[in-house]
Amino acid sequence: MKDAVGYWQANLKLVVACLIVWFVVSFGFGILLVHPLNNIQIAGYKLGFWFAQQGSMYIFVALIFIYANKMNKIDRQFDVDEKEGA
């Protein structure tokens, strides 16, 4: 492994970024900003309601895939990826 400290810094930076997005979408859009967002309607549903009920879950699932993809890149960058046959 090239640099253990650099690896964990990259990992923590990614985790913090994902947590910030998760917090903004679930707590910010779903609770704090629900009333202003309810003034916007998409397909007949108020946007604040949609984020509180569905949108935060969709974003969370997307974050899982984004995290896995970015973590694979970080693993390759620091030479700790899972190699075939190992």
N, CA, C and O atoms as CSV, one atom per row, in Angstrom:
chain,resi,resn,atom,element,x,y,z
A,1,MET,N,N,0.854,-1.179,0.000
A,1,MET,CA,C,0.000,0.000,0.000
A,1,MET,C,C,0.896,1.236,0.000
A,1,MET,O,O,1.852,1.335,0.769
A,2,LYS,N,N,0.564,2.164,-0.873
A,2,LYS,CA,C,1.391,3.357,-1.053
A,2,LYS,C,C,1.434,4.235,0.192
A,2,LYS,O,O,2.508,4.505,0.731
A,3,ASP,N,N,0.289,4.669,0.637
A,3,ASP,CA,C,0.232,5.679,1.697
A,3,ASP,C,C,-1.042,5.474,2.518
A,3,ASP,O,O,-2.131,5.865,2.097
A,4,ALA,N,N,-0.895,4.859,3.689
A,4,ALA,CA,C,-2.067,4.549,4.512
A,4,ALA,C,C,-2.794,5.814,4.957
A,4,ALA,O,O,-4.025,5.844,4.980
A,5,VAL,N,N,-2.049,6.850,5.307
A,5,VAL,CA,C,-2.686,8.098,5.762
A,5,VAL,C,C,-3.464,8.737,4.614
A,5,VAL,O,O,-4.593,9.188,4.810
A,6,GLY,N,N,-2.885,8.780,3.439
A,6,GLY,CA,C,-3.570,9.348,2.272
A,6,GLY,C,C,-4.815,8.566,1.904
A,6,GLY,O,O,-5.833,9.143,1.521
A,7,TYR,N,N,-4.728,7.238,2.021
A,7,TYR,CA,C,-5.873,6.379,1.732
A,7,TYR,C,C,-7.038,6.701,2.663
A,7,TYR,O,O,-8.168,6.883,2.211
A,8,TRP,N,N,-6.760,6.770,3.966
A,8,TRP,CA,C,-7.830,7.034,4.921
A,8,TRP,C,C,-8.345,8.462,4.824
A,8,TRP,O,O,-9.523,8.706,5.085
A,9,GLN,N,N,-7.497,9.401,4.456
A,9,GLN,CA,C,-7.974,10.769,4.237
A,9,GLN,C,C,-8.939,10.816,3.060
A,9,GLN,O,O,-9.975,11.477,3.126
A,10,ALA,N,N,-8.594,10.111,1.980
A,10,ALA,CA,C,-9.477,10.061,0.813
A,10,ALA,C,C,-10.787,9.373,1.172
A,10,ALA,O,O,-11.860,9.813,0.757
A,11,ASN,N,N,-10.699,8.295,1.942
A,11,ASN,CA,C,-11.887,7.561,2.368
A,11,ASN,C,C,-12.784,8.445,3.233
A,11,ASN,O,O,-13.989,8.526,2.995
A,12,LEU,N,N,-12.211,9.100,4.225
A,12,LEU,CA,C,-12.998,9.964,5.104
A,12,LEU,C,C,-13.596,11.157,4.366
A,12,LEU,O,O,-14.714,11.575,4.666
A,13,LYS,N,N,-12.865,11.701,3.415
A,13,LYS,CA,C,-13.383,12.817,2.612
A,13,LYS,C,C,-14.625,12.374,1.840
A,13,LYS,O,O,-15.609,13.110,1.760
A,14,LEU,N,N,-14.574,11.175,1.277
A,14,LEU,CA,C,-15.718,10.639,0.546
A,14,LEU,C,C,-16.900,10.376,1.478
A,14,LEU,O,O,-18.039,10.697,1.138
A,15,VAL,N,N,-16.639,9.800,2.639
A,15,VAL,CA,C,-17.707,9.518,3.605
A,15,VAL,C,C,-18.367,10.817,4.063
A,15,VAL,O,O,-19.593,10.896,4.134
A,16,VAL,N,N,-17.572,11.825,4.369
A,16,VAL,CA,C,-18.124,13.112,4.810
A,16,VAL,C,C,-18.970,13.747,3.706
A,16,VAL,O,O,-20.040,14.291,3.980
A,17,ALA,N,N,-18.500,13.680,2.473
A,17,ALA,CA,C,-19.272,14.237,1.352
A,17,ALA,C,C,-20.612,13.515,1.208
A,17,ALA,O,O,-21.643,14.156,1.002
A,18,CYS,N,N,-20.601,12.199,1.314
A,18,CYS,CA,C,-21.848,11.434,1.220
A,18,CYS,C,C,-22.793,11.766,2.371
A,18,CYS,O,O,-24.002,11.888,2.170
A,19,LEU,N,N,-22.245,11.910,3.572
A,19,LEU,CA,C,-23.080,12.247,4.727
A,19,LEU,C,C,-23.684,13.641,4.604
A,19,LEU,O,O,-24.823,13.865,5.014
A,20,ILE,N,N,-22.935,14.564,4.049
A,20,ILE,CA,C,-23.461,15.917,3.854
A,20,ILE,C,C,-24.625,15.895,2.873
A,20,ILE,O,O,-25.663,16.507,3.126
A,21,VAL,N,N,-24.460,15.189,1.752
A,21,VAL,CA,C,-25.540,15.086,0.762
A,21,VAL,C,C,-26.756,14.423,1.403
A,21,VAL,O,O,-27.881,14.894,1.239
A,22,TRP,N,N,-26.531,13.332,2.132
A,22,TRP,CA,C,-27.626,12.624,2.786
A,22,TRP,C,C,-28.361,13.540,3.768
A,22,TRP,O,O,-29.592,13.562,3.793
A,23,PHE,N,N,-27.616,14.289,4.570
A,23,PHE,CA,C,-28.225,15.184,5.551
A,23,PHE,C,C,-29.037,16.281,4.873
A,23,PHE,O,O,-30.167,16.558,5.276
A,24,VAL,N,N,-28.473,16.901,3.853
A,24,VAL,CA,C,-29.175,17.994,3.163
A,24,VAL,C,C,-30.466,17.486,2.544
A,24,VAL,O,O,-31.505,18.139,2.646
A,25,VAL,N,N,-30.407,16.328,1.905
A,25,VAL,CA,C,-31.600,15.809,1.235
A,25,VAL,C,C,-32.643,15.331,2.237
A,25,VAL,O,O,-33.818,15.676,2.117
A,26,SER,N,N,-32.228,14.540,3.224
A,26,SER,CA,C,-33.227,13.967,4.129
A,26,SER,C,C,-33.727,14.976,5.159
A,26,SER,O,O,-34.936,15.142,5.324
A,27,PHE,N,N,-32.824,15.641,5.842
A,27,PHE,CA,C,-33.244,16.572,6.887
A,27,PHE,C,C,-33.571,17.950,6.314
A,27,PHE,O,O,-34.580,18.553,6.681
A,28,GLY,N,N,-32.728,18.443,5.424
A,28,GLY,CA,C,-32.932,19.769,4.851
A,28,GLY,C,C,-34.163,19.853,3.974
A,28,GLY,O,O,-35.066,20.652,4.222
A,29,PHE,N,N,-34.192,19.005,2.927
A,29,PHE,CA,C,-35.320,19.049,1.995
A,29,PHE,C,C,-36.578,18.430,2.578
A,29,PHE,O,O,-37.685,18.898,2.311
A,30,GLY,N,N,-36.412,17.374,3.378
A,30,GLY,CA,C,-37.579,16.651,3.892
A,30,GLY,C,C,-38.216,17.282,5.117
A,30,GLY,O,O,-39.390,17.033,5.389
A,31,ILE,N,N,-37.463,18.105,5.876
A,31,ILE,CA,C,-38.010,18.669,7.117
A,31,ILE,C,C,-37.908,20.195,7.136
A,31,ILE,O,O,-38.918,20.886,7.265
A,32,LEU,N,N,-36.696,20.712,7.008
A,32,LEU,CA,C,-36.501,22.158,7.154
A,32,LEU,C,C,-37.092,22.971,6.001
A,32,LEU,O,O,-37.697,24.019,6.225
A,33,LEU,N,N,-36.919,22.496,4.791
A,33,LEU,CA,C,-37.358,23.252,3.619
A,33,LEU,C,C,-38.625,22.689,2.985
A,33,LEU,O,O,-38.922,22.979,1.826
A,34,VAL,N,N,-39.368,21.891,3.732
A,34,VAL,CA,C,-40.539,21.237,3.161
A,34,VAL,C,C,-41.591,22.240,2.694
A,34,VAL,O,O,-42.188,22.042,1.637
A,35,HIS,N,N,-41.833,23.301,3.445
A,35,HIS,CA,C,-42.884,24.251,3.066
A,35,HIS,C,C,-42.529,25.056,1.817
A,35,HIS,O,O,-43.377,25.188,0.934
A,36,PRO,N,N,-41.301,25.607,1.701
A,36,PRO,CA,C,-40.969,26.275,0.443
A,36,PRO,C,C,-40.974,25.321,-0.752
A,36,PRO,O,O,-41.386,25.698,-1.849
A,37,LEU,N,N,-40.515,24.085,-0.538
A,37,LEU,CA,C,-40.495,23.121,-1.640
A,37,LEU,C,C,-41.894,22.669,-2.033
A,37,LEU,O,O,-42.116,22.258,-3.172
A,38,ASN,N,N,-42.838,22.741,-1.101
A,38,ASN,CA,C,-44.210,22.347,-1.422
A,38,ASN,C,C,-44.874,23.299,-2.403
A,38,ASN,O,O,-45.917,22.970,-2.968
A,39,ASN,N,N,-44.293,24.471,-2.614
A,39,ASN,CA,C,-44.828,25.393,-3.619
A,39,ASN,C,C,-44.528,24.915,-5.030
A,39,ASN,O,O,-45.116,25.419,-5.987
A,40,ILE,N,N,-43.634,23.963,-5.177
A,40,ILE,CA,C,-43.278,23.391,-6.477
A,40,ILE,C,C,-43.961,22.037,-6.595
A,40,ILE,O,O,-43.891,21.217,-5.681
A,41,GLN,N,N,-44.619,21.807,-7.718
A,41,GLN,CA,C,-45.274,20.516,-7.932
A,41,GLN,C,C,-44.690,19.831,-9.149
A,41,GLN,O,O,-44.452,20.448,-10.187
A,42,ILE,N,N,-44.465,18.539,-8.989
A,42,ILE,CA,C,-43.990,17.709,-10.092
A,42,ILE,C,C,-44.938,16.518,-10.204
A,42,ILE,O,O,-45.104,15.760,-9.248
A,43,ALA,N,N,-45.547,16.358,-11.353
A,43,ALA,CA,C,-46.504,15.272,-11.609
A,43,ALA,C,C,-47.635,15.276,-10.575
A,43,ALA,O,O,-48.134,14.217,-10.193
A,44,GLY,N,N,-48.030,16.450,-10.132
A,44,GLY,CA,C,-49.141,16.580,-9.205
A,44,GLY,C,C,-48.782,16.423,-7.739
A,44,GLY,O,O,-49.650,16.543,-6.875
A,45,TYR,N,N,-47.519,16.157,-7.446
A,45,TYR,CA,C,-47.085,15.987,-6.056
A,45,TYR,C,C,-46.249,17.179,-5.622
A,45,TYR,O,O,-45.459,17.714,-6.400
A,46,LYS,N,N,-46.429,17.588,-4.382
A,46,LYS,CA,C,-45.629,18.679,-3.835
A,46,LYS,C,C,-44.205,18.173,-3.636
A,46,LYS,O,O,-43.992,17.072,-3.127
A,47,LEU,N,N,-43.239,18.982,-4.040
A,47,LEU,CA,C,-41.843,18.553,-4.020
A,47,LEU,C,C,-41.343,18.273,-2.605
A,47,LEU,O,O,-40.598,17.314,-2.405
A,48,GLY,N,N,-41.729,19.077,-1.624
A,48,GLY,CA,C,-41.322,18.829,-0.242
A,48,GLY,C,C,-41.841,17.496,0.268
A,48,GLY,O,O,-41.116,16.751,0.927
A,49,PHE,N,N,-43.086,17.200,-0.035
A,49,PHE,CA,C,-43.675,15.914,0.347
A,49,PHE,C,C,-42.940,14.777,-0.343
A,49,PHE,O,O,-42.639,13.760,0.282
A,50,TRP,N,N,-42.647,14.944,-1.633
A,50,TRP,CA,C,-41.959,13.897,-2.379
A,50,TRP,C,C,-40.590,13.598,-1.772
A,50,TRP,O,O,-40.230,12.433,-1.601
A,51,PHE,N,N,-39.817,14.651,-1.443
A,51,PHE,CA,C,-38.512,14.426,-0.827
A,51,PHE,C,C,-38.656,13.724,0.514
A,51,PHE,O,O,-37.862,12.840,0.834
A,52,ALA,N,N,-39.647,14.099,1.294
A,52,ALA,CA,C,-39.829,13.485,2.609
A,52,ALA,C,C,-40.233,12.023,2.499
A,52,ALA,O,O,-39.845,11.211,3.339
A,53,GLN,N,N,-41.001,11.677,1.482
A,53,GLN,CA,C,-41.527,10.318,1.370
A,53,GLN,C,C,-40.719,9.412,0.445
A,53,GLN,O,O,-40.523,8.239,0.760
A,54,GLN,N,N,-40.249,9.926,-0.683
A,54,GLN,CA,C,-39.591,9.080,-1.675
A,54,GLN,C,C,-38.184,9.541,-2.030
A,54,GLN,O,O,-37.261,8.730,-2.109
A,55,GLY,N,N,-38.025,10.813,-2.238
A,55,GLY,CA,C,-36.785,11.346,-2.782
A,55,GLY,C,C,-35.563,11.044,-1.952
A,55,GLY,O,O,-34.511,10.719,-2.501
A,56,SER,N,N,-35.676,11.142,-0.637
A,56,SER,CA,C,-34.509,10.884,0.201
A,56,SER,C,C,-34.074,9.426,0.095
A,56,SER,O,O,-32.882,9.135,0.188
A,57,MET,N,N,-35.013,8.508,-0.097
A,57,MET,CA,C,-34.640,7.098,-0.271
A,57,MET,C,C,-33.932,6.876,-1.603
A,57,MET,O,O,-32.951,6.135,-1.667
A,58,TYR,N,N,-34.419,7.510,-2.662
A,58,TYR,CA,C,-33.763,7.378,-3.968
A,58,TYR,C,C,-32.347,7.936,-3.913
A,58,TYR,O,O,-31.415,7.335,-4.448
A,59,ILE,N,N,-32.190,9.075,-3.273
A,59,ILE,CA,C,-30.863,9.682,-3.146
A,59,ILE,C,C,-29.951,8.784,-2.319
A,59,ILE,O,O,-28.773,8.634,-2.645
A,60,PHE,N,N,-30.479,8.185,-1.252
A,60,PHE,CA,C,-29.684,7.296,-0.416
A,60,PHE,C,C,-29.185,6.091,-1.211
A,60,PHE,O,O,-28.014,5.727,-1.100
A,61,VAL,N,N,-30.047,5.470,-2.006
A,61,VAL,CA,C,-29.636,4.332,-2.830
A,61,VAL,C,C,-28.593,4.783,-3.858
A,61,VAL,O,O,-27.620,4.068,-4.101
A,62,ALA,N,N,-28.783,5.952,-4.457
A,62,ALA,CA,C,-27.794,6.477,-5.405
A,62,ALA,C,C,-26.457,6.713,-4.708
A,62,ALA,O,O,-25.404,6.453,-5.289
A,63,LEU,N,N,-26.488,7.197,-3.481
A,63,LEU,CA,C,-25.250,7.418,-2.721
A,63,LEU,C,C,-24.499,6.114,-2.473
A,63,LEU,O,O,-23.268,6.105,-2.466
A,64,ILE,N,N,-25.214,5.023,-2.272
A,64,ILE,CA,C,-24.560,3.729,-2.079
A,64,ILE,C,C,-23.755,3.361,-3.318
A,64,ILE,O,O,-22.602,2.947,-3.205
A,65,PHE,N,N,-24.352,3.508,-4.502
A,65,PHE,CA,C,-23.652,3.177,-5.736
A,65,PHE,C,C,-22.503,4.146,-6.003
A,65,PHE,O,O,-21.434,3.734,-6.453
A,66,ILE,N,N,-22.716,5.407,-5.734
A,66,ILE,CA,C,-21.653,6.400,-5.923
A,66,ILE,C,C,-20.485,6.107,-4.987
A,66,ILE,O,O,-19.328,6.166,-5.401
A,67,TYR,N,N,-20.784,5.793,-3.729
A,67,TYR,CA,C,-19.727,5.476,-2.759
A,67,TYR,C,C,-18.934,4.256,-3.205
A,67,TYR,O,O,-17.704,4.268,-3.161
A,68,ALA,N,N,-19.624,3.201,-3.633
A,68,ALA,CA,C,-18.928,1.981,-4.063
A,68,ALA,C,C,-18.032,2.260,-5.261
A,68,ALA,O,O,-16.898,1.783,-5.314
A,69,ASN,N,N,-18.535,3.030,-6.225
A,69,ASN,CA,C,-17.749,3.363,-7.411
A,69,ASN,C,C,-16.516,4.183,-7.049
A,69,ASN,O,O,-15.407,3.867,-7.480
A,70,LYS,N,N,-16.710,5.229,-6.264
A,70,LYS,CA,C,-15.588,6.094,-5.867
A,70,LYS,C,C,-14.593,5.337,-4.995
A,70,LYS,O,O,-13.386,5.548,-5.112
A,71,MET,N,N,-15.080,4.464,-4.126
A,71,MET,CA,C,-14.184,3.703,-3.258
A,71,MET,C,C,-13.331,2.739,-4.080
A,71,MET,O,O,-12.159,2.531,-3.769
A,72,ASN,N,N,-13.913,2.150,-5.126
A,72,ASN,CA,C,-13.123,1.284,-6.016
A,72,ASN,C,C,-11.999,2.074,-6.678
A,72,ASN,O,O,-10.884,1.573,-6.818
A,73,LYS,N,N,-12.292,3.312,-7.086
A,73,LYS,CA,C,-11.255,4.162,-7.689
A,73,LYS,C,C,-10.168,4.504,-6.682
A,73,LYS,O,O,-8.983,4.488,-7.013
A,74,ILE,N,N,-10.572,4.815,-5.450
A,74,ILE,CA,C,-9.590,5.120,-4.402
A,74,ILE,C,C,-8.742,3.884,-4.101
A,74,ILE,O,O,-7.530,3.993,-3.919
A,75,ASP,N,N,-9.375,2.709,-4.049
A,75,ASP,CA,C,-8.635,1.467,-3.811
A,75,ASP,C,C,-7.582,1.235,-4.894
A,75,ASP,O,O,-6.444,0.875,-4.592
A,76,ARG,N,N,-7.963,1.442,-6.152
A,76,ARG,CA,C,-6.997,1.278,-7.257
A,76,ARG,C,C,-5.885,2.318,-7.171
A,76,ARG,O,O,-4.720,2.006,-7.420
A,77,GLN,N,N,-6.239,3.546,-6.821
A,77,GLN,CA,C,-5.254,4.623,-6.727
A,77,GLN,C,C,-4.190,4.295,-5.678
A,77,GLN,O,O,-3.009,4.575,-5.880
A,78,PHE,N,N,-4.608,3.706,-4.566
A,78,PHE,CA,C,-3.672,3.410,-3.481
A,78,PHE,C,C,-3.232,1.941,-3.470
A,78,PHE,O,O,-2.626,1.469,-2.507
A,79,ASP,N,N,-3.547,1.236,-4.551
A,79,ASP,CA,C,-3.114,-0.147,-4.754
A,79,ASP,C,C,-3.598,-1.074,-3.637
A,79,ASP,O,O,-2.836,-1.906,-3.145
A,80,VAL,N,N,-4.830,-0.935,-3.250
A,80,VAL,CA,C,-5.427,-1.861,-2.280
A,80,VAL,C,C,-6.705,-2.483,-2.854
A,80,VAL,O,O,-7.555,-2.971,-2.110
A,81,ASP,N,N,-6.829,-2.459,-4.185
A,81,ASP,CA,C,-8.019,-3.022,-4.811
A,81,ASP,C,C,-7.973,-4.545,-4.752
A,81,ASP,O,O,-6.923,-5.153,-4.546
A,82,GLU,N,N,-9.129,-5.129,-4.937
A,82,GLU,CA,C,-9.244,-6.585,-4.902
A,82,GLU,C,C,-8.836,-7.133,-6.270
A,82,GLU,O,O,-9.511,-6.909,-7.275
A,83,LYS,N,N,-7.741,-7.838,-6.282
A,83,LYS,CA,C,-7.227,-8.391,-7.533
A,83,LYS,C,C,-7.752,-9.798,-7.716
A,83,LYS,O,O,-7.956,-10.536,-6.753
A,84,GLU,N,N,-7.968,-10.158,-8.983
A,84,GLU,CA,C,-8.446,-11.508,-9.293
A,84,GLU,C,C,-7.378,-12.531,-8.966
A,84,GLU,O,O,-6.188,-12.295,-9.175
A,85,GLY,N,N,-7.817,-13.670,-8.451
A,85,GLY,CA,C,-6.890,-14.755,-8.153
A,85,GLY,C,C,-6.170,-14.601,-6.850
A,85,GLY,O,O,-5.352,-15.454,-6.503
A,86,ALA,N,N,-6.434,-13.551,-6.111
A,86,ALA,CA,C,-5.721,-13.343,-4.844
A,86,ALA,C,C,-6.497,-13.912,-3.692
A,86,ALA,O,O,-6.051,-13.830,-2.547
